[in-house]
Amino acid sequence: MTILQDLQFRLEYGLLRLLVAIVRAMPLEWAAAISAWLWRTIAPWNRRHRRALENLARAYPEKSRAEHKAIARAMWANLGRVMAETMQLDRILAEPDRFEIVNDGLLHRYRGKAGPLVGVTLHTGNWELAVWPLLKWGGKPAAVYRLVKNPYVDRYLREQRKDLYPAGLIAKGRDHQGSNLAGQRAARMITQFVRDGGQLGLVCDLFDKHGLPVPFFGHPAKSTPIPAMVARRVGARLWLTRTIRIGTQSRFRIEMKELKVPRTDKPAEDIREITAAIQRQFEEWIREYPEQWMWSNRRWK
């Protein structure tokens, strides 16, 4: 790292801490509402808004352009709320009445005996909070996240999430020195963690150039096979989870479903079947609350 690069990283970190201080100086609902308004107003001028509209047209060809735009603007408002909430995660976690678990029976059924677990979620509502039921259950989940290039920002964000992921965060991506932490090294860490009885959280609704093409809104979408591979290889349970925002408040409804993991003598077919089932469930959930999914992400190509 050069001196100039280090100064840039420190400046970015300082600006982040200033923004966090401003957001945390306000009550949570105020901060979320202001952030939602700003994002809804400013984000449509960003190039990612064009991608969101293209994705919506692909997924909903029967809807009008005006309907696509309305969903996209509502999506930006939700993301604005997520940003403000991310800066006050500790306060949200300290108020358990903000959460409603749809099927709490799944937790009680496996309390103390779930063993290794792979939990999969998608960018809907506030996805970072999808792990909350496991915390309530007394679990100690870990998660995979994309490394932030700025080491000061990366360390800060990891620290802010220690209560959500008491077993730690497993990094993937390229660090500030150019080292790639993805690939075999990350895969080994993930597999070993789950094999040792760990509970792992993954967000799996993004385009994966090395993934399996499975149907998603009627089009082939390359999707990560990692959850299927790990769950099948180590005999782990596979849970799908979504976090839905209730109204426009920082209150959430969390739903979990267990997905059966086939283990036949044709592992490649098993993995493809599981991966397709995950994306099929994601599509069903997105269709219920399309304004809460992150349409601005790359998904099909």
Beta strands, then each sheet from edge to edge (+ up, - down):
strand 1: 99-101
strand 2: 117-121
strand 3: 142-146
strand 4: 169-172
strand 5: 199-203
strand 6: 212-216
strand 7: 219-223
strand 8: 237-245
strand 9: 252-259
sheet 1: 1+ 9+ 8- 2- 5- 3- 4-
sheet 2: 6+ 7-
end
